Amino acid sequence: MHTDTPKPGRLPRNIIILGVVSLLNDFASEMVVPLIPLLLVTVLSAGPAVLGLIEGTAELLANLLKLWSGRVSDRIGRRRKPFVIAGYLLSNLARPLVGFSGHWVAVLIIRLIDRTGKGLRTAPRDALIADSVDDASAGRAFGLTRALDHAGAVLGALAAAAVLHWGTERLAVVIALSAVPGLLAVALIAVAVHEPERPARPQKPTPPLRWGRLGPNLRRYLLLMALFALGRIPDTFLLLRGHELGLSPVSLLLLWAGLHTIKSLVAEIAGRWAIRARRRGLILAGWVLYALALAGLGWTESIEELWYFALMLGGYYGITETSERALMRDLAPAGRSRHGLRLVSHAQRRGGGPGGRGPGRPLESVRQCAGLFPIGGGSHALHPAVMAIPPGLGNL
């Protein structure tokens, strides 16, 4: 095992490298993902229902695999890195093929392979991050990696916009170029990331993870996460909404880059703020912001307002993603924070909100989701539920 002892006040080398890997992978991913709605609508003659089917099915598969991969990585000696490498490699070999699809079914298959890679790597990668830092640095570590995730997404969307504007208008060429940063990410993690030292594996096998073993605070938290997930929609529906309002492909990519810029900036700040006394309030604020943005997207007919609500969505992601993971780490029983990370990630998506099933026009989907969180009463309903977790039990 490799010993990584950082200087006081600095994050370990592993965290920095994993952050750069995430940046490169998201650079590659966001050269492709925002173009999928345009590819479906303008080239393959498929509509919002197909997009909802593709994204909903792909996310469901990814989240089922997150639970499996993290558990298996524990059982074979707590080795995280092989799963992380395999997941990044699978995604970055499959994703560039999207542009050569002749039918939406091919896009579905490729997205399933891509999300299989995500499912394989996400839980072991999060556990690798958690293994590499102490409790005091957990919020900063997750905040930095998420910020670099979003920074990579910004660069990827801007790169795709630049190629479309100054190079070629062929979506397939732009998508194929995503292989370059993606394979660089795989190479970097293979040679530069090391498994942190951990105590020797106990002789007695780890007990299976069961709902009843999680404790009442973590169970309540996961139920809240699943409830909130019922109101979520695929982010790519935002791009279809922009397409309806007349935005060009380059303008849509700039909108996508703007959303991820806010994600990146807010995630780093939230990571520094996500000390135990503030995590609960940050999560609640993010959920309220999401409800407001979703309601606005459901009714706006203005491009300017579309930009405003898209940036609000970016703020929601930046605030909550870091705090949710850090809060789970507090609530998980001793020795089970890695399993809890997988369950949080699963709960965030498992709700499979109305948009994930592609009910029709994206505008209708946004309105249905917003209806689950009425602006006037949503925050008041969630507030006592979150506050009901005793601060002394889990230190929210």
C-alpha positions as CSV (number, residue, x, y, z in Angstrom):
1,M,0.0,0.0,0.0
2,H,1.1,3.6,-0.6
3,T,1.4,6.0,2.3
4,D,0.1,9.5,1.5
5,T,0.8,11.9,4.4
6,P,-0.1,15.4,3.3
7,K,1.3,18.6,5.0
8,P,-1.0,20.1,7.6
9,G,-4.0,21.9,6.0
10,R,-3.4,20.2,2.6
11,L,-5.4,17.4,1.0
12,P,-3.7,14.2,0.2
13,R,-2.1,13.6,-3.2
14,N,-4.7,10.9,-3.9
15,I,-7.5,13.4,-3.6
16,I,-5.9,15.8,-6.0
17,I,-5.2,13.1,-8.6
18,L,-8.7,11.7,-8.3
19,G,-10.1,15.2,-8.8
20,V,-8.0,15.7,-12.0
21,V,-9.2,12.3,-13.2
22,S,-12.8,13.4,-12.6
23,L,-12.1,16.6,-14.5
24,L,-10.8,14.8,-17.5
25,N,-13.6,12.3,-17.5
26,D,-16.3,14.9,-17.2
27,F,-14.6,16.9,-20.0
28,A,-15.1,13.8,-22.2
29,S,-18.6,13.1,-21.0
30,E,-19.9,16.7,-21.4
31,M,-18.7,16.8,-25.0
32,V,-21.2,14.0,-25.6
33,V,-24.2,14.2,-23.1
34,P,-25.5,17.6,-24.1
35,L,-25.5,16.6,-27.7
36,I,-27.5,13.5,-27.2
37,P,-30.9,15.3,-27.1
38,L,-30.0,17.2,-30.3
39,L,-28.8,13.9,-32.0
40,L,-32.1,12.2,-31.1
41,V,-34.3,15.1,-32.2
42,T,-32.5,16.4,-35.3
43,V,-30.8,13.2,-36.7
44,L,-32.6,10.2,-35.4
45,S,-36.2,11.7,-35.3
46,A,-36.8,10.6,-31.7
47,G,-38.5,12.8,-29.2
48,P,-38.6,13.6,-25.4
49,A,-40.2,10.3,-24.5
50,V,-37.2,8.4,-26.0
51,L,-34.8,10.7,-24.2
52,G,-36.6,10.0,-20.9
53,L,-36.5,6.3,-21.6
54,I,-32.8,6.3,-22.4
55,E,-31.7,8.4,-19.4
56,G,-34.1,6.8,-16.9
57,T,-33.0,3.3,-17.9
58,A,-29.4,4.1,-17.9
59,E,-29.5,5.8,-14.5
60,L,-31.4,2.9,-13.0
61,L,-28.7,0.5,-14.2
62,A,-25.9,2.7,-12.9
63,N,-27.4,2.9,-9.5
64,L,-28.1,-0.8,-9.1
65,L,-24.4,-1.4,-10.1
66,K,-23.2,1.2,-7.6
67,L,-24.6,-0.9,-4.7
68,W,-23.1,-4.1,-6.1
69,S,-19.6,-2.8,-7.1
70,G,-18.9,-1.1,-3.8
71,R,-19.9,-4.2,-1.8
72,V,-17.8,-6.5,-4.0
73,S,-14.8,-4.2,-3.7
74,D,-15.1,-4.7,0.1
75,R,-15.4,-8.4,-0.1
76,I,-12.3,-9.0,-2.2
77,G,-9.9,-7.3,0.1
78,R,-11.2,-3.7,0.0
79,R,-9.5,-3.1,-3.3
80,R,-11.1,0.0,-4.9
81,K,-8.8,0.9,-7.7
82,P,-9.5,-2.0,-10.1
83,F,-13.2,-1.2,-10.1
84,V,-12.5,2.5,-10.7
85,I,-10.1,1.8,-13.6
86,A,-12.5,-0.7,-15.2
87,G,-15.4,1.7,-14.9
88,Y,-13.6,4.7,-16.4
89,L,-12.2,2.5,-19.2
90,L,-15.6,1.0,-20.2
91,S,-17.3,4.4,-20.3
92,N,-14.7,6.1,-22.3
93,L,-14.5,3.3,-24.9
94,A,-18.3,3.2,-25.4
95,R,-19.2,6.9,-25.2
96,P,-17.5,8.2,-28.4
97,L,-19.6,5.6,-30.4
98,V,-22.9,7.5,-29.7
99,G,-22.3,9.8,-32.7
100,F,-22.3,6.9,-35.1
101,S,-25.6,5.5,-34.0
102,G,-28.2,4.9,-36.8
103,H,-31.2,4.4,-34.4
104,W,-32.2,5.5,-31.0
105,V,-31.9,1.9,-29.8
106,A,-28.2,2.0,-30.5
107,V,-27.9,5.2,-28.4
108,L,-29.7,3.3,-25.6
109,I,-27.3,0.4,-25.7
110,I,-24.3,2.7,-25.7
111,R,-25.7,4.7,-22.8
112,L,-26.3,1.5,-20.9
113,I,-22.7,0.5,-21.4
114,D,-21.5,4.0,-20.4
115,R,-23.6,4.0,-17.2
116,T,-22.4,0.5,-16.4
117,G,-19.0,2.0,-16.3
118,K,-20.3,4.7,-14.0
119,G,-22.0,2.1,-11.8
120,L,-18.8,0.1,-11.5
121,R,-16.6,3.1,-10.5
122,T,-18.6,5.6,-8.5
123,A,-19.0,3.8,-5.2
124,P,-15.4,2.5,-5.1
125,R,-14.1,5.9,-6.1
126,D,-16.2,7.7,-3.3
127,A,-15.0,5.1,-0.8
128,L,-11.4,5.6,-2.0
129,I,-11.8,9.3,-1.4
130,A,-13.3,8.6,2.1
131,D,-10.4,6.2,2.9
132,S,-7.8,8.8,1.9
133,V,-8.9,11.6,4.4
134,D,-9.9,12.0,8.0
135,D,-13.3,13.2,9.2
136,A,-12.3,16.8,9.4
137,S,-11.2,16.9,5.7
138,A,-14.1,14.9,4.3
139,G,-16.2,17.9,3.3
140,R,-13.2,19.6,1.6
141,A,-12.2,16.4,-0.2
142,F,-15.7,15.7,-1.7
143,G,-16.1,19.4,-2.4
144,L,-12.9,19.6,-4.4
145,T,-13.6,16.5,-6.4
146,R,-17.1,17.7,-7.2
147,A,-15.9,21.1,-8.1
148,L,-13.3,19.6,-10.5
149,D,-16.1,17.3,-11.9
150,H,-18.1,20.4,-12.8
151,A,-15.0,22.3,-14.1
152,G,-14.4,19.4,-16.5
153,A,-18.0,19.6,-17.6
154,V,-17.7,23.3,-18.3
155,L,-14.5,22.7,-20.4
156,G,-16.1,19.8,-22.2
157,A,-19.2,21.8,-23.2
158,L,-17.1,24.8,-24.2
159,A,-14.8,22.5,-26.3
160,A,-17.8,21.0,-28.1
161,A,-19.2,24.5,-28.7
162,A,-15.9,25.7,-30.1
163,V,-15.6,22.7,-32.5
164,L,-19.2,23.2,-33.7
165,H,-18.7,26.9,-34.2
166,W,-15.2,27.0,-35.7
167,G,-14.8,23.5,-37.0
168,T,-17.4,21.1,-38.2
169,E,-21.2,21.0,-37.6
170,R,-21.1,17.2,-37.7
171,L,-22.2,16.0,-34.2
172,A,-20.5,12.6,-34.8
173,V,-17.0,14.2,-35.1
174,V,-17.4,16.2,-31.9
175,I,-18.6,13.2,-30.0
176,A,-15.7,11.1,-31.3
177,L,-13.1,13.6,-30.1
178,S,-14.3,13.0,-26.5
179,A,-12.2,9.8,-26.5
180,V,-9.0,11.9,-26.1
181,P,-9.6,13.4,-22.6
182,G,-11.4,10.2,-21.6
183,L,-8.5,7.9,-22.2
184,L,-6.1,10.4,-20.6
185,A,-8.2,10.0,-17.4
186,V,-7.9,6.3,-17.5
187,A,-4.1,6.5,-17.9
188,L,-3.8,8.9,-15.1
189,I,-5.7,6.9,-12.5
190,A,-3.8,3.7,-13.6
191,V,-0.3,5.2,-12.9
192,A,-0.8,7.9,-10.3
193,V,-3.6,6.8,-7.8
194,H,-2.6,4.5,-5.0
195,E,-4.7,2.5,-2.5
196,P,-4.4,4.1,0.9
197,E,-3.2,2.0,3.8
198,R,-6.0,0.4,5.8
199,P,-6.2,-2.0,8.7
200,A,-5.7,-5.7,7.7
201,R,-8.9,-7.4,6.6
202,P,-10.6,-9.1,9.5
203,Q,-10.9,-12.9,9.4
204,K,-14.6,-12.8,10.0
205,P,-16.5,-11.6,6.8
206,T,-18.2,-8.3,6.9
207,P,-22.0,-8.7,7.8
208,P,-24.3,-8.1,4.9
209,L,-25.7,-4.6,4.6
210,R,-29.4,-4.6,5.6
211,W,-31.9,-1.8,6.1
212,G,-32.3,-2.6,9.8
213,R,-28.6,-2.3,10.5
214,L,-28.4,1.3,9.3
215,G,-29.9,3.0,12.4
216,P,-32.9,5.2,12.6
217,N,-31.2,8.5,11.6
218,L,-29.6,7.1,8.4
219,R,-32.8,5.3,7.5
220,R,-34.8,8.6,7.9
221,Y,-32.2,10.5,5.9
222,L,-32.3,7.9,3.0
223,L,-36.1,8.0,2.9
224,L,-36.0,11.8,2.6
225,M,-33.4,11.5,-0.2
226,A,-35.7,9.0,-2.1
227,L,-38.7,11.2,-1.6
228,F,-36.9,14.2,-3.0
229,A,-35.7,12.2,-5.9
230,L,-39.4,11.7,-7.0
231,G,-39.3,15.4,-8.1
232,R,-36.2,15.2,-10.2
233,I,-35.9,15.2,-13.9
234,P,-33.1,14.4,-16.3
235,D,-30.9,17.4,-16.7
236,T,-30.9,17.0,-20.4
237,F,-34.6,17.9,-20.6
238,L,-33.3,21.4,-19.9
239,L,-31.6,21.3,-23.3
240,L,-34.8,20.1,-25.0
241,R,-36.6,23.0,-23.4
242,G,-34.0,25.4,-24.8
243,H,-34.3,23.7,-28.2
244,E,-38.1,24.4,-28.1
245,L,-37.4,28.0,-27.4
246,G,-35.1,28.3,-30.4
247,L,-31.6,28.1,-29.0
248,S,-28.9,27.0,-31.5
249,P,-26.7,24.0,-30.7
250,V,-23.8,26.3,-29.7
251,S,-26.1,28.4,-27.5
252,L,-27.4,25.2,-25.8
253,L,-23.8,24.1,-25.1
254,L,-23.1,27.5,-23.6
255,L,-26.2,27.2,-21.4
256,W,-24.9,23.8,-20.3
257,A,-21.5,25.2,-19.6
258,G,-23.0,28.0,-17.5
259,L,-25.0,25.6,-15.4
260,H,-21.8,23.6,-14.7
261,T,-19.8,26.8,-14.0
262,I,-22.2,27.6,-11.1
263,K,-22.0,24.0,-10.0
264,S,-18.3,24.1,-9.8
265,L,-18.1,27.5,-8.0
266,V,-20.7,26.6,-5.4
267,A,-19.5,23.1,-4.8
268,E,-16.1,24.3,-3.6
269,I,-17.6,26.9,-1.4
270,A,-20.2,24.4,0.0
271,G,-17.4,21.9,0.7
272,R,-15.7,24.4,3.0
273,W,-19.0,25.3,4.7
274,A,-20.1,21.7,5.1
275,I,-18.9,21.4,8.7
276,R,-21.2,19.2,10.7
277,A,-23.2,22.1,12.2
278,R,-24.2,23.4,8.8
279,R,-24.8,20.3,6.6
280,R,-28.4,20.0,7.4
281,G,-29.1,23.7,6.6
282,L,-27.2,23.5,3.3
283,I,-29.1,20.5,2.1
284,L,-32.5,22.1,3.0
285,A,-31.5,25.3,1.2
286,G,-30.5,23.4,-1.9
287,W,-33.8,21.5,-2.0
288,V,-35.8,24.7,-1.8
289,L,-33.7,26.2,-4.5
290,Y,-34.4,23.2,-6.8
291,A,-38.1,23.5,-6.2
292,L,-38.1,27.1,-7.2
293,A,-36.0,26.5,-10.3
294,L,-38.1,23.6,-11.4
295,A,-41.3,25.6,-11.0
296,G,-39.8,28.4,-13.1
297,L,-38.7,26.1,-15.8
298,G,-42.2,24.7,-16.1
299,W,-43.7,28.0,-17.0
300,T,-41.1,30.2,-18.6
301,E,-41.4,31.1,-22.3
302,S,-38.3,33.4,-22.2
303,I,-34.8,32.5,-23.1
304,E,-33.5,35.0,-20.5
305,E,-35.5,33.3,-17.8
306,L,-34.4,29.9,-19.0
307,W,-30.8,31.0,-18.3
308,Y,-31.8,32.3,-14.9
309,F,-33.5,29.1,-13.8
310,A,-30.7,26.9,-15.3
311,L,-28.2,28.7,-13.2
312,M,-30.4,28.2,-10.2
313,L,-30.2,24.4,-10.9
314,G,-26.4,24.7,-10.9
315,G,-26.6,26.3,-7.5
316,Y,-28.7,23.5,-6.2
317,Y,-26.3,20.8,-7.3
318,G,-23.3,22.7,-6.0
319,I,-24.8,23.1,-2.6
320,T,-26.2,19.7,-2.0
321,E,-23.9,17.1,-3.6
322,T,-21.1,17.7,-1.2
323,S,-23.2,18.2,1.9
324,E,-25.3,15.0,1.2
325,R,-22.2,12.8,1.1
326,A,-20.6,14.4,4.1
327,L,-23.8,14.2,6.1
328,M,-24.1,10.5,5.3
329,R,-20.6,9.9,6.4
330,D,-21.6,11.3,9.8
331,L,-24.8,9.2,10.1
332,A,-23.5,5.9,8.9
333,P,-22.7,3.3,11.6
334,A,-19.0,2.8,12.4
335,G,-17.3,1.0,9.6
336,R,-20.2,1.4,7.2
337,S,-19.7,4.8,5.8
338,R,-18.7,3.3,2.4
339,H,-22.0,1.4,2.2
340,G,-23.9,4.5,3.2
341,L,-22.3,6.4,0.4
342,R,-23.6,3.9,-2.1
343,L,-27.1,4.1,-0.6
344,V,-27.1,7.8,-0.7
345,S,-26.2,7.8,-4.3
346,H,-28.8,5.2,-5.0
347,A,-31.5,7.1,-3.1
348,Q,-30.7,10.3,-5.0
349,R,-31.7,8.6,-8.2
350,R,-34.0,5.8,-7.2
351,G,-37.0,7.9,-7.0
352,G,-36.9,8.0,-10.8
353,G,-39.0,11.2,-11.0
354,P,-41.7,11.7,-13.7
355,G,-39.2,13.2,-16.1
356,G,-37.1,10.1,-16.0
357,R,-39.8,8.1,-17.6
358,G,-40.2,10.6,-20.5
359,P,-44.0,11.4,-20.3
360,G,-44.0,13.5,-23.4
361,R,-43.0,17.1,-24.0
362,P,-40.3,18.3,-21.7
363,L,-42.3,21.3,-20.6
364,E,-45.1,19.0,-19.3
365,S,-42.5,16.9,-17.5
366,V,-41.1,19.9,-15.7
367,R,-44.5,21.0,-14.6
368,Q,-45.4,17.6,-13.3
369,C,-42.2,17.4,-11.3
370,A,-42.7,20.9,-9.9
371,G,-46.1,19.9,-8.7
372,L,-44.5,17.4,-6.3
373,F,-42.9,20.3,-4.4
374,P,-45.3,23.3,-4.2
375,I,-43.3,26.4,-3.6
376,G,-45.4,27.6,-0.7
377,G,-45.5,24.4,1.3
378,G,-42.6,22.3,0.2
379,S,-39.9,23.8,2.3
380,H,-42.2,23.8,5.4
381,A,-43.0,20.1,4.9
382,L,-39.3,19.2,4.5
383,H,-38.0,21.4,7.3
384,P,-39.5,19.6,10.3
385,A,-38.6,16.2,8.7
386,V,-35.0,17.1,8.4
387,M,-34.9,18.8,11.8
388,A,-36.4,15.7,13.4
389,I,-32.9,14.0,13.2
390,P,-31.5,14.8,16.6
391,P,-28.3,16.9,16.3
392,G,-26.7,14.8,19.0
393,L,-27.2,11.6,17.0
394,G,-25.1,12.0,13.9
395,N,-24.1,15.6,14.5
396,L,-26.0,17.0,11.5
